[in-house]
Amino acid sequence: MNELTARLMPHLMLAPIVLPMLSAALMLLLREERQRVKFALGLVSTVLGLGVAVLLMLWTDQAGAPVNLGVYMPGNWPMPFGISLALDRLTGMMLVLTYTVALASLIFSSARWHRAGMHFHSLFQFQLMGLSGAFLTADLFNLFVFFEIMLAASYGLLLHGSGRARIQAGLHYIAINLAASSLFLIGVSMLYGLTGTLNMADLARAIPQISSADRGLLHSAAAILGIAFLTKAAMWPLNFWLVPAYSAATAPVGAVFALMTKVGVYVVLRLWTLLFSSEAGSSALFGSTWLIVGGMLTMAFGGLGMLGSQRLTHIAGFAAILSSGTLLAATGFGQNALTAGLLYYLPSSTLAVSALFLIADVVDRWRVDDDAGEPYEDDEAPFLNAELLPTEGFNLDESEEVLIGRAIPAAAAFIGLSFMLATLVVTGLPPLSGFVGKFAMLSALLNPLGLGNSSGFQAGWAGWVLVALMIITGLLALLSLVRAGIRHFWATEEQNSPSLRVVEGLPIALLLACCVALTMRGGELMGYTQRAADALLAPDVYVRSVMGTQPEPSPAEKKARLEAGPEGAARAAAQASGAPIPAGIGDAGTTAGKEDSR
């Protein structure tokens, strides 16, 4: 398999971008009534994209290769100009995570949500295109392009299904992200004015050479650019838009949106480790304190938000904020072992939050007796919703009947068990992957050199605060989810059994099965993330690989180089003097002439 991937490289790197782009273009040619055809086309494209992402991830981690970096120049322009794509272990992991969540969301949408509005499938594929491009691009200009493709598609997906709540949240979402895009352009323009390049590797090479007089301007540009990404990464206080938007979106869209915050985290992790590494001179580790403190505040906000929420969709939104804050705070330390732990925690928390959005949709429909309408719009009391309205005979303490041995409907049992597994991952309780990821980060904070090798090490105030916050926010998340579980699943016998289709249960099972697989293969994955972290925090290999890539010569250039060789020079000299051409010169051309004559 690796041989096949190596044969297709580097052109295979385009597939995660081109596949959703082509499928979306084909969908636009189909009439809106052809929903089944669109779904089938989107499903095939997403499955193929997931297969390609897995191949790329395996290629980046070949045995015996400390760093496997793929570089592709679609325009065949020399570095640092033109479009450039780069693939390493982190990029491969993010691509697999993206397509896994996308596949689950797409299957879930086929039950009913993809028919709630126009152009769902085409917007969904454009969203995948933007996400894949943001992970693969190696320059800031095209990062902005893919960023905008992703955001434009997310605008339409957020409004999918209509309703006052979605329109209100969508307008808010658009305003915030347009402001962030403006800051993105300002920061990129300032960086280009200082360095003369937008290629990430070239920026890493140019930043140590910035004069001390321009160092302050460089840091200002980086801060402005960072605000744009931290807004998307949901850092407090820039995350006030997230919960209303994510909770208003339809369930499959909310599950995909759980990836959106991770895009911001990915860009911060990529650019910060690349531009402000220990090799960046006087700019080394710039902004690390802001990342640590901001991440901690985000964790506290997310934990308190989960505790203060009762709607499952709101709890899932705050869980996404909590996960993002944990990742940002851990990024700021710049430690190899801690970075490896956060890279393990990233996919497991994303999968669990996405599953929680899907579970919330099934539970909400169960509580409103399968009402497909909009149950949360009440002009008389807009603060009330179907979950908070009192229901006659629904007091959990009034039932005195013995329920031991009573049959539980299969759908209710599946939803309850799925909710329990998602709770274990989100809160970081054993034995699932959330616990492994948090334990790895805690161990790295207290034992950065490994168990038994860090005697006398002091974690410092930041390390101890992060340790305390990870434990406390996990407890707050546990209290919130247990309370929600009791409210929704510990019901009286008068409550109807939920209706659950196979296409709704299958994606939930897929996401949670991935969390179980991450736990069972934890050792291999931790090794993978450790190698990815080592490569991130030693960016010289990335810089040399990208900047050392040469464009492929054209056929004319290849011919000229051939003729410019020793034999070509002898031929040219013989032709100029009128002497006979020496034997052996041009034998390839003679052979080719014989083959043509055949």
C-alpha positions in Angstrom: 0.0 0.0 0.0 2.9 2.4 0.8 4.4 1.6 -2.5 1.2 2.6 -4.3 0.9 5.8 -2.3 4.6 6.6 -3.0 4.0 6.1 -6.7 1.0 8.5 -6.7 2.7 11.1 -4.6 2.8 14.1 -4.6 -0.3 14.3 -6.8 -2.3 12.3 -4.3 -2.2 15.3 -2.0 -4.7 17.1 -4.2 -7.3 14.5 -3.9 -8.8 15.6 -0.5 -9.3 19.1 -2.1 -10.3 18.1 -5.6 -12.8 15.3 -4.7 -15.2 17.5 -2.8 -14.8 20.3 -5.3 -15.7 18.2 -8.2 -18.6 16.5 -6.4 -20.0 19.9 -5.4 -19.8 21.2 -8.9 -21.7 18.1 -10.2 -24.3 18.6 -7.5 -24.9 22.1 -8.7 -25.9 20.7 -12.1 -28.6 18.5 -10.6 -32.1 19.7 -9.8 -32.9 20.1 -6.1 -35.4 17.2 -6.3 -32.6 14.7 -6.9 -31.6 14.5 -3.2 -30.9 10.8 -3.3 -28.5 11.2 -6.2 -26.8 14.0 -4.5 -26.5 12.0 -1.3 -25.0 9.0 -3.2 -22.5 11.3 -5.0 -21.5 13.0 -1.7 -21.2 9.6 0.1 -18.9 8.2 -2.6 -16.8 11.3 -2.6 -16.5 11.4 1.2 -15.7 7.7 1.4 -13.0 8.1 -1.3 -11.6 11.1 0.5 -11.4 9.2 3.8 -9.6 6.4 2.1 -7.1 8.8 0.5 -6.6 10.6 3.9 -5.8 7.3 5.5 -3.3 6.5 2.8 -1.6 9.9 3.2 -1.5 9.5 7.0 0.2 6.1 6.7 2.6 7.5 4.1 3.8 10.2 6.5 4.7 7.6 9.1 6.7 5.1 7.2 9.0 2.9 9.1 12.6 4.1 9.4 11.8 7.7 8.4 12.0 10.2 11.2 10.3 12.8 9.0 8.2 12.2 5.9 7.1 15.4 4.4 5.3 15.7 1.1 5.5 19.0 -0.9 3.4 19.7 -4.0 3.4 22.7 -6.2 0.2 22.6 -8.4 1.3 25.7 -10.4 4.9 24.4 -10.7 6.3 27.7 -9.7 9.6 27.9 -7.8 9.6 28.5 -4.1 8.5 30.7 -2.4 6.0 31.8 -5.1 2.8 30.2 -6.2 0.5 27.7 -4.5 2.2 25.1 -2.4 0.8 22.2 -0.3 2.7 20.4 2.5 1.8 17.1 4.1 3.2 15.9 7.4 2.0 13.7 10.3 -0.2 16.4 11.8 -1.8 17.2 8.5 -2.5 13.6 7.8 -4.1 13.1 11.2 -6.3 16.2 10.7 -7.4 15.0 7.3 -8.5 11.6 8.6 -10.3 13.2 11.5 -12.1 15.6 9.1 -13.3 13.0 6.8 -14.4 10.6 9.6 -16.6 13.3 11.2 -17.9 14.3 7.7 -18.8 10.8 6.8 -20.8 10.3 10.1 -22.5 13.7 9.7 -23.5 13.0 6.1 -25.0 9.6 6.9 -26.9 11.1 9.8 -28.3 13.9 7.6 -29.8 11.4 5.2 -32.5 10.6 7.7 -34.3 13.9 7.3 -32.1 17.0 7.7 -30.7 17.1 4.1 -34.2 17.8 2.9 -34.8 20.8 5.2 -33.3 23.3 2.7 -31.6 23.8 -0.6 -28.0 23.0 -1.6 -27.1 21.1 1.5 -24.9 18.5 -0.2 -23.1 21.0 -2.4 -22.4 23.3 0.6 -21.3 20.3 2.6 -18.7 19.3 0.0 -17.4 22.9 -0.3 -17.0 22.8 3.5 -14.9 19.7 3.2 -12.9 21.4 0.4 -12.1 24.4 2.6 -11.2 22.3 5.6 -8.9 20.0 3.6 -7.2 23.0 1.9 -6.7 24.8 5.2 -4.8 21.8 6.6 -2.7 21.1 3.5 -1.7 24.6 2.4 1.8 25.8 3.0 1.3 29.6 2.5 -0.8 32.2 4.2 -2.4 33.6 1.0 -4.0 30.3 0.1 -4.8 29.6 3.8 -7.0 32.7 3.6 -8.6 31.5 0.3 -9.5 28.1 1.9 -10.5 29.8 5.1 -13.0 31.9 3.2 -14.3 28.9 1.2 -14.8 27.1 4.5 -16.6 30.1 6.1 -18.8 30.8 3.1 -20.0 27.2 3.1 -20.5 27.3 6.9 -22.7 30.4 6.5 -25.1 28.4 4.2 -25.0 25.3 6.4 -25.8 27.3 9.5 -28.9 28.8 7.8 -30.0 25.3 6.6 -33.4 24.5 7.9 -34.4 28.1 8.3 -36.2 29.4 11.4 -35.7 32.6 13.4 -33.1 31.2 15.7 -30.9 30.0 12.9 -31.2 33.3 11.0 -30.4 35.3 14.1 -27.4 33.2 14.9 -26.3 33.1 11.3 -26.2 36.9 11.0 -24.2 37.1 14.2 -21.9 34.4 13.0 -21.3 36.2 9.7 -20.5 39.5 11.3 -18.0 38.0 13.7 -16.2 36.0 11.0 -16.1 38.8 8.6 -14.3 40.9 11.3 -11.9 38.0 11.9 -11.2 37.8 8.1 -10.5 41.5 8.1 -7.9 41.1 10.8 -6.5 38.1 8.9 -5.9 40.3 5.9 -4.4 43.1 8.0 -2.0 40.8 9.7 -1.0 39.0 6.5 -0.4 42.4 4.7 1.9 43.6 7.6 3.9 40.3 7.5 4.3 40.6 3.7 5.5 44.2 4.0 8.1 43.1 6.6 9.4 39.9 5.0 8.4 40.0 1.4 6.9 36.5 1.4 3.8 34.6 2.5 5.2 31.1 2.3 5.2 29.6 5.8 8.6 28.0 5.5 10.1 31.2 4.0 8.6 33.2 6.8 10.2 31.0 9.4 13.6 31.6 7.6 13.1 35.3 7.4 11.8 36.1 10.9 15.2 35.6 12.7 16.7 38.1 10.2 14.2 40.9 11.0 16.0 44.0 12.4 15.4 45.0 15.9 13.7 48.2 14.7 11.1 46.2 12.9 10.7 43.6 15.7 7.8 45.4 17.4 5.9 45.7 14.1 6.5 42.0 13.5 5.0 41.1 16.8 2.1 43.4 16.2 1.4 41.7 12.9 1.6 38.3 14.5 -0.8 39.4 17.3 -3.4 40.7 14.8 -3.1 37.5 12.8 -3.4 35.5 16.0 -6.6 37.3 17.0 -8.2 36.1 13.8 -7.3 32.5 14.4 -8.1 32.6 18.1 -11.5 33.9 17.3 -12.1 30.7 15.3 -10.4 28.7 18.0 -13.0 30.0 20.5 -10.6 31.5 22.9 -12.2 33.6 25.7 -13.5 36.3 25.3 -13.6 35.9 21.6 -15.9 32.8 21.8 -19.3 34.5 22.6 -20.6 33.6 19.2 -20.0 29.9 19.3 -22.7 28.4 21.5 -25.7 30.3 20.0 -24.5 29.4 16.5 -23.6 25.7 17.1 -26.8 25.1 19.1 -29.0 26.7 16.4 -27.5 24.7 13.6 -29.0 21.3 12.6 -27.4 18.3 14.2 -25.2 17.1 11.2 -24.0 20.7 10.7 -23.2 21.1 14.4 -21.2 17.9 14.3 -19.1 19.2 11.4 -18.8 22.6 13.2 -17.0 20.8 16.0 -14.1 20.6 13.5 -14.2 24.4 12.9 -12.7 25.3 16.3 -9.9 22.7 15.6 -9.0 24.5 12.4 -8.1 27.6 14.5 -6.2 25.4 17.0 -4.4 23.7 14.1 -3.3 27.0 12.5 -2.1 28.4 15.8 -0.2 25.3 16.5 1.3 25.2 13.0 2.3 28.9 12.7 3.4 29.3 16.3 5.7 26.3 16.3 7.0 27.3 12.9 7.4 31.1 13.1 8.2 31.5 16.8 10.2 28.3 17.5 13.3 28.3 19.6 15.3 29.1 16.4 13.4 32.4 15.8 16.1 34.6 17.6 14.7 37.3 19.8 11.1 36.4 18.7 11.4 32.9 20.1 8.3 31.7 21.9 6.5 35.0 21.3 3.0 34.9 22.7 3.4 31.7 24.7 2.1 33.4 27.9 -0.9 34.7 26.1 -1.7 31.3 24.8 -1.4 29.7 28.2 -3.4 32.3 30.1 -6.0 32.6 27.3 -6.4 28.8 27.1 -6.9 28.5 30.9 -9.6 31.2 30.9 -11.3 29.5 28.0 -11.2 26.2 29.9 -12.8 27.9 33.0 -15.5 29.5 30.8 -16.3 26.3 29.0 -16.5 24.3 32.3 -18.8 26.9 34.0 -20.9 27.1 30.8 -21.5 23.4 30.8 -22.5 23.5 34.4 -24.9 26.4 33.8 -26.6 24.8 30.7 -29.5 22.4 30.5 -30.0 22.0 26.8 -27.8 19.3 25.3 -26.8 21.3 22.3 -25.6 24.1 24.6 -23.7 21.6 26.7 -22.1 20.3 23.5 -21.1 23.8 22.4 -19.5 24.6 25.7 -17.7 21.2 25.6 -16.2 22.3 22.3 -15.0 25.5 24.0 -13.5 23.5 26.9 -11.7 21.2 24.5 -10.3 24.1 22.5 -9.1 25.9 25.7 -7.3 22.8 26.8 -5.5 22.5 23.5 -4.5 26.2 23.3 -3.2 26.2 26.9 -1.1 23.1 26.3 0.2 24.5 23.0 1.7 27.5 24.8 4.1 25.4 26.9 6.1 24.3 23.8 7.0 20.9 25.3 7.4 17.8 23.2 5.7 15.4 25.5 2.9 17.8 26.3 2.4 18.5 22.6 2.2 14.8 21.9 -0.5 14.5 24.6 -2.6 17.3 23.2 -2.4 15.8 19.7 -3.8 12.6 21.1 -6.5 14.4 23.0 -7.5 16.5 19.9 -9.2 13.8 17.8 -10.8 12.0 20.7 -12.4 15.2 22.1 -13.6 16.2 18.6 -15.2 12.8 17.9 -17.0 12.9 21.3 -18.3 16.4 20.8 -19.6 15.6 17.3 -21.3 12.5 18.7 -22.9 14.6 21.4 -24.4 16.9 18.8 -26.0 13.9 17.0 -27.2 12.4 20.3 -28.8 15.7 21.3 -30.9 15.8 18.1 -32.3 12.3 18.7 -33.0 13.2 22.4 -34.7 16.5 21.5 -36.9 14.8 19.0 -37.7 12.1 21.6 -38.7 14.7 24.2 -41.1 16.6 21.8 -42.7 13.3 20.6 -41.0 13.3 17.2 -42.1 16.8 16.3 -40.1 17.7 13.2 -41.0 21.4 13.6 -39.1 24.1 15.5 -39.9 23.5 19.1 -37.8 26.3 20.5 -39.6 29.3 19.2 -42.2 30.7 21.6 -43.2 34.3 21.1 -44.8 34.5 24.5 -41.8 33.3 26.4 -38.7 33.1 24.2 -36.5 32.0 27.0 -38.5 28.7 27.4 -38.0 25.7 25.2 -39.4 22.2 25.1 -36.9 20.9 27.6 -37.6 23.5 30.2 -41.4 23.5 29.9 -43.0 21.5 32.8 -44.6 18.3 31.6 -47.5 16.8 33.5 -46.7 13.6 35.3 -43.0 13.9 34.6 -41.7 14.2 38.2 -38.9 11.7 38.6 -39.5 11.4 42.3 -43.2 10.5 42.2 -42.9 7.0 40.7 -42.9 4.4 43.4 -43.1 1.3 41.1 -40.3 -1.1 41.0 -38.6 -1.0 37.6 -36.2 -3.8 38.1 -36.4 -6.4 35.3 -38.5 -4.2 33.1 -37.6 -4.3 29.4 -35.8 -1.2 28.0 -36.4 -0.3 24.4 -33.4 -1.0 22.2 -33.4 2.6 20.9 -33.5 4.1 24.4 -30.7 1.7 25.5 -28.5 2.6 22.5 -29.0 6.3 23.0 -28.3 6.0 26.8 -25.1 4.0 26.3 -23.9 6.3 23.5 -24.5 9.3 25.8 -22.6 7.5 28.6 -19.6 6.8 26.3 -19.5 10.4 25.0 -19.6 11.6 28.7 -16.6 9.4 29.6 -14.6 10.9 26.7 -15.6 14.5 27.2 -14.9 14.5 30.9 -11.7 12.5 30.7 -12.8 9.5 32.8 -11.3 6.1 32.3 -11.1 3.9 30.4 -11.6 5.7 27.1 -9.4 7.9 25.0 -10.3 11.2 26.7 -8.7 9.8 29.9 -5.6 8.7 28.1 -5.1 12.1 26.4 -5.6 14.0 29.7 -3.4 11.6 31.6 -0.7 12.1 29.0 -0.9 15.8 29.3 -0.9 15.7 33.1 2.1 13.4 33.1 4.0 15.6 30.7 3.3 18.7 32.9 4.6 16.9 36.0 7.2 14.7 34.4 8.5 16.4 31.2 11.5 14.1 31.0 9.5 10.9 31.6 8.5 9.0 34.7 11.5 8.6 37.0 13.6 11.1 35.2 12.2 14.4 36.4 13.1 14.5 40.1 13.5 18.0 41.4 11.5 19.5 38.5 9.1 22.3 39.3 6.1 22.7 37.0 5.8 26.4 37.9 2.6 28.3 38.5 1.3 27.9 34.9 1.8 24.1 35.1 0.1 23.7 38.4 -2.8 25.9 37.4 -3.3 23.9 34.2 -3.2 20.7 36.2 -5.9 22.0 38.6 -8.0 23.3 35.8 -8.0 20.1 33.9 -9.2 18.2 37.0 -11.8 20.8 38.0 -13.2 21.4 34.5 -13.5 17.6 34.1 -15.5 17.5 37.3 -17.8 20.4 36.1 -18.3 18.6 32.8 -19.1 15.4 34.6 -21.7 17.1 36.9 -23.3 18.8 33.9 -23.6 15.7 31.7 -24.7 13.4 34.6 -27.5 15.9 35.4 -28.5 16.0 31.8 -28.4 12.2 31.6 -30.7 11.8 34.6 -33.1 14.4 33.2 -33.4 12.8 29.8 -33.0 9.1 30.4 -34.3 8.4 33.9 -37.9 8.8 32.9 -41.3 7.5 33.9 -42.9 4.6 32.1 -45.4 6.9 30.5 -42.8 8.3 28.3 -42.8 6.9 24.7 -39.9 4.9 23.4 -37.7 6.9 21.0 -37.7 6.4 17.3 -34.2 5.8 16.0 -33.4 4.9 12.4 -30.4 2.9 11.4 -28.9 5.8 9.5 -29.1 7.8 12.7 -27.6 5.2 15.0 -24.9 4.1 12.6 -22.9 7.4 12.6 -23.2 7.8 16.3 -21.8 4.3 16.7 -19.0 5.1 14.2 -17.8 8.1 16.1 -17.8 6.4 19.4 -16.2 3.3 18.0 -13.4 5.5 16.8 -12.9 6.7 20.4 -12.8 3.1 21.5 -10.3 2.3 18.8 -8.1 5.2 19.9 -8.0 3.7 23.3 -7.2 0.2 22.2 -4.5 1.4 19.9 -3.3 4.1 22.3 0.3 3.0 22.3 0.7 3.2 18.6 -1.2 6.5 18.4 0.9 8.0 21.2 4.0 7.0 19.3 2.6 8.7 16.2 1.7 11.9 18.0 5.1 11.9 19.7 6.9 11.8 16.3 4.5 14.5 15.1 5.2 16.7 18.1 9.0 16.3 17.6 8.7 17.4 14.0 6.6 20.4 14.9 9.0 21.6 17.6 12.0 21.2 15.3 10.8 23.0 12.2 14.2 23.1 10.4 13.4 19.9 8.6 10.0 21.4 7.4 11.7 24.6 6.2 14.5 22.8 4.3 12.1 20.3 2.7 9.6 23.0 1.5 12.2 25.5 0.4 14.3 22.8 -1.3 11.5 21.5 -3.5 12.2 22.4 -7.1 9.6 22.7 -9.9 9.3 20.0 -12.4 11.1 21.0 -15.7 9.0 21.3 -18.8 9.7 18.9 -21.8 11.7 21.7 -23.5 13.8 22.3 -20.4 14.5 18.5 -20.1 15.6 18.4 -23.8 17.8 21.5 -23.3 19.4 19.9 -20.2 20.0 16.7 -22.1 21.7 18.5 -24.9 23.7 20.6 -22.4 25.3 17.5 -21.0 28.8 16.2 -22.1 27.5 14.4 -25.1 25.3 17.3 -26.1 28.3 19.6 -25.9 30.4 17.2 -28.1 27.6 17.1 -30.6 27.3 20.8 -30.7 31.1 21.2 -31.2 31.2 18.6 -34.0 28.3 20.2 -35.8 29.9 23.6 -35.5 33.3 22.4 -37.0 31.6 20.3 -39.7 33.4 17.2 -38.5 31.8 13.8 -38.3 29.7 13.2 -35.2 31.5 10.9 -32.8 30.1 7.5 -32.2 27.9 7.1 -29.2 26.6 10.6 -29.2 22.9 10.7 -29.7 22.4 6.9 -29.5 19.1 7.5 -27.6 17.9 9.7 -30.5 18.9 7.0 -33.0 17.0 4.4 -31.1 14.0 6.6 -30.9 14.1 7.1 -34.6 14.2 3.4 -35.2 11.2 2.9 -32.9 9.3 5.6 -34.9 10.1 3.9 -38.2 8.5 0.7 -36.9 
